[in-house]
Amino acid sequence: MTLKVAIIGRPNVGKSTLFNRLVGKKLALVDDQPGVTRDRRYGKARLGHLTFTVIDTAGLEEAFDGSIEGKMRQQSEIAFEDCDVALFLIDARAGLSPLDNHFADWLRKRKKPVHVIANKHEGKAQDPGLYEAYGLGLGDVAPISSEHGQGMELLIDILLPYWQDDRQKERDARKAAKAELVRSTTDASGDENDTGDDISDDDVDSDFDDDDVPDDMGDILTVAEEDGEFDEEDDEDLDDLPRDKGKIQLAIIGRPNVGKSTLMNQLLKENRVMTGPQAGLTRDAIAVDWSFDGREIRLVDTAGMRRKKKIDDRVEKLSVSDTLRVIRYAQVAVLMIDATNTIDKQDLTIARMVLEEGRALIIGVNKWDLVEDKPAYMKHLSDTLESSFAQARGIPVVTLSALTGRGSDRIMPTVLDIYDIWSRRIPTSQLNRWLEEITERHLPPVISGRRIRLRYMTQAKSRPPSFFINCSKAAELPESYTRYLINGLRDDFNMPGVPIRIFVRSSENPFAKKKKR
């Protein structure tokens, strides 16, 4: 039970800037042009001693059709219905617009507390816009500047009563749960142990203290993070994409209009992100915490990635940069490709980025129901992957139709399988027995009259599987022999489709200095 605060308002009034200010990170894309934000985004906010969930929304538009503006409005309305209190932002520099008045009328009809915030109020020059906001009839107006952090203490005063109510509800829920536990324990003990005494509220709460309630009331929906190289403080944000232990960071990536957002909605069984025939609908990386078969998943939808030379829009550049960050910090990536087109060079470039980052990769072939010659397509795809990614042979391929849902049920079992392979650790004793066998099968090369000796091997880390080999003349060990070892590991230990890394190093000769003397 966590207080949820939605930031709403017409486009380009600074909603995403305020969102970034509250979460303390630049998670939402911000630009001068209106309409950058399209999907709703959840983040963990801290304001003074208050902690709550903040929801960034798309700009409210007066559109009710299936257009982009109409879908943005739907996402904003869902966020408004999901929140406990809303902050209605207006632009103090520009003053009130007819759209502000229109949505103020709409908000007055809703049974939800709304507070007017006059953003971009950096000085007295913006006072006229501030005074105009009182004409909306929604109570007092708080002047702030989310870009410069001014007026944040006014937001604390506004949100404090709702935060206190939320904490009280949490306390009441804990009391009720504790009372129910005592009652069930008493019932289970049987009539012979029944003393006949009633349980009073004082008895239930005798050892309950306000200190038992943590400041942070539970997990928050956010984006993002990542590998074991991250800060614990960032462990809750995918918008930062940190990696939680046991929580799989799953990114859906690909070129524009290949069905990434449609797949996310299909997996979640809800209209979580905007979809449509238009390319480039998704701009922000949107992460949702989710559970599949008892496994915690952080599912991330990303913006489509076109070739760099084709990108000339500033917002698209920001979106692609955000997608690259998601790839860098994901654990498993599902690369969606369009089955109605042959696999493109850009698809291979994106796949190469994933493998170079050491992430597990799955190929999702979308719109499979539209393919006529399915065997020929699969043969072409298999040959292309085999020739392009010899370093990760056996990348799993899942055919599906994200729109109808057919085949999408195979995505998550494949994700869990490849994640387990990607996380696998092999005992050192087993590795060294294998090293002895494989070097006997194919001896290392001879350099300057002496054969290179591979002395011992151990697994340095998993995610991706990385191995260390101590050998003589490490710098002269051919890359072809290293590839032979990687392929042997992949085949003998059943590790298809994941990048495997081998590092070789030579030990110093302790007698070298004595010989020189």
Secondary structure, 3 states (H helix, E strand, C coil): CCCEEEEECCCCCCHHHHHHHHHCCCCCCCCCCCCCCCCCEEEEEEECCEEEEEEECCCCCCCCCCCHHHHHHHHHHHHHHHCCEEEEEEECCCCCCHHHHHHHHHHHCCCCCEEEEEECCCCHHHHHHHHHHHHHCCCCEEECECCCCECHHHHHHHHHHHHHHHHHHHHHHHHHHHHHHHHHHHHHHCHHHCCCCCCCHHHHCCCCCHHHCCCCCCCCCCCECCCCCCCHHHCCCECCECCCCCEEEEEEEECCCCCHHHHHHHHHCCCCCCCCCCCCCCCCCEEEEEEECCEEEEEEECCCCCCHHHCCCHHHHHHHHHHHHHHHHCCEEEEEEECCCCCCHHHHHHHHHHHHCCCEEEEEEECHHHCCCHHHHHHHHHHHHHHHCHHHCCCCEEECCCCCCCCHHHHHHHHHHHHHHHCCCCCHHHHHHHHHHHHHHCCCCEECCEECCEEEEEEEECCCCEEEEEECCHHHCCHHHHHHHHHHHHHHCCCCCCCCEEEEECCCCCCHHHHHC
